[in-house]
Amino acid sequence: MTTTLPLTRDQLLEPVHRLPRERFAHLPTPLEEAPRLREALGPDAPRIFIKREDQTGLAFGGNKVRHLEFRLADIRQRGATAMTIMNPAVSNHARLHAALAAKFGLSAHILKIPSDQDAIVNGNLLLARMLGAEVIEPSSADPDVLHAEYRALKERLEGEGHVVYDTAEDPYSTIAGAFGFLIGAVEMLEQFERLQIKPDRIFLVYGASAAGLVLAGKLLGEKYRVHAVNIGDHHDPYDYVLDFAMRTSELLGYGIEITRDDFDASAEYGSPGYAVPGDATIEAISLAARTEALIVDPVYTGKSLAALIGEIRKGKIGPDENVVFIHTGGTPNPFSYSEHLLP
């Protein structure tokens, strides 16, 4: 089926609203202007708006709470009793699944990928333990060993009588975030309409949320440009967003193709590596805190804000544009990075 574009917002959301969904997120999230941050970036800076996905509720919130509304409905339909997660200590994904399990009577089991942030039980890792998740220390950081021990974890839980929901590998689970941000895109556009302006550029960490915004923009004929920012891991942000967007389009029957021409992606601001903040990230964290009392983190949001700031300073964004920073959460993470942030 080929979709005739542009769709109306009701047409965009019709197949999304047919999906099973458990509503518990605090929505709509606020859209706030950041005039002091704009002033700090100089006379040629654009208007900057913050979409506060860090205020979605559920254990410090984040963009993934939108994802979890669809994921929980799928978990319940399948009769699952346990969730398995494989993530590092700084993972928002792991913390929020632990919260979901605690709130809705499931068990959460996290195979913790070794990282440089394992020494102190703090931030997201502390919260996951507080929320009652079982945190398993693997015997090695070798990927083959990790996957073997993850399979063994699932087999052990099944042997104990659990119906296991694999958040890392389940095809539906991995694209649920795109569903949430088809809704989030419409929500954001309605907020801009009330301000009688339109967004021109949107910055956020690459992934399913970015894919939802890209897909919604193309289906609705909106002119905003999504900038999907890599955070220093091994994924190509273009390929990753394209995969999510195309699988979502196919599942929901939109019948359109997303290409690299439909959005921008950058790996430049992820340096020096995943969960390791560079100078640009540290500066972005400081600027956000000291101009807008906005807390962004060294792993995810600090890097996507650094990308927004960097592109403004390069002159790639004009002073007459309206730029949106999607604050995807990660609020607990700064507590694990005092040695980076205090200097």
Secondary structure, 3 states (H helix, E strand, C coil): CCCCCCCCHHHHHHHHHCCCCCCCCCCCCCEEECHHHHHHCCCCCCEEEEEEHHHCCCCCCCCHHHHHHHHHHHHHHHCCCEEEEEEECCCHHHHHHHHHHHHHCCEEEEEEECCCCCCCCCHHHHHHHHCCCEEECCCCCCHHHHHHHHHHHHHHHHHCCCCEEECCCCHHHHHHHHHHHHHHHHHHHHHHHHHCCCCCEEEEECCHHHHHHHHHHHHHCCCCEEEEECCCCCCCHHHHHHHHHHHHHHHHCCCCCCCHHHCEEECHHHCEECCEECHHHHHHHHHHHHHHCCCCCCCCHHHHHHHHHHHHHCCCCCCCCEEEEEECCCCCHHHHCHHHHCC
